[in-house]
């Protein structure tokens, strides 16, 4: 049972490049989330998807887009990467008790 | 605005030296307080949920308690393997009617042998 799987684990981009972070869960959860974690800032919510077919902004959505491809998959896209988007990105899904289960993270550097 | 504040930011203990971590929150109508553990280079891992003042939950050397304004994570006779960052979180209602979690910045615990 894999839980929440994120790819890639590491990525280096140049300013202006685009990329998509992939996330898949195998727990049949309705809700999924994307966070970024920066030193001294804690976990901040970028976007969430309460259920298949819906997405909503979190606290820091600027510069990002998301797609809830199906119930299992929720992707995060950076259209034109900026150095300020250097961070560790976590995907999570939650059960009916609102307990969130996290992936191992993607470490992104934008040069 | 709902806020979650954790203290201290960092805590260094000797093995066997018990202590407590604090999570204070300002939220109307608390619908649960969540504790997570995060090891370096990994995603947060769920520990406990507390729903009402006076509630306590235990797991090995950890005990979480809840009052109307704060939660404590008590660590009894810690071992080096308890070293991690501990995060607390509270639900936040969204305009969509859904609720997400607002996380504190965490307490980094280091237990030395």
Contacts between the chains, C-beta under 8 A, distances in Angstrom:
chain1	res1	chain2	res2	distance
A	4	B	43	7.6
A	31	B	98	7.7
A	33	B	100	6.9
A	40	B	105	6.9
A	41	B	105	7.1
A	42	B	87	7.6
A	42	B	103	5.3
A	42	B	104	6.4
A	42	B	105	3.9
A	42	B	106	6.2
A	43	B	44	7.4
A	43	B	87	7.1
A	43	B	103	4.2
A	45	B	100	5.8
A	45	B	101	7.9
A	45	B	102	8.0
A	48	B	98	7.6
A	48	B	100	5.6
A	50	B	96	6.6
A	50	B	98	4.3
A	54	B	96	7.8
A	56	B	94	6.6
A	56	B	96	5.3
A	56	B	98	7.3
A	58	B	100	6.8
A	90	B	43	5.3
A	90	B	44	7.6
A	92	B	43	7.5
A	97	B	49	6.8
A	98	B	32	6.6
A	98	B	34	7.8
A	98	B	49	8.0
A	98	B	91	6.2
A	98	B	99	6.9
A	98	B	101	7.2
A	99	B	34	7.1
A	99	B	46	5.3
A	99	B	49	6.6
A	100	B	34	7.8
A	100	B	44	7.8
A	100	B	46	7.1
A	100	B	101	6.2
A	101	B	46	6.9
A	102	B	43	3.2
A	102	B	44	5.0
A	102	B	45	7.3
A	103	B	43	5.4
A	104	B	41	7.9
A	104	B	42	5.9
A	104	B	43	5.4
A	105	B	41	7.6
A	105	B	42	7.2
A	105	B	43	5.5
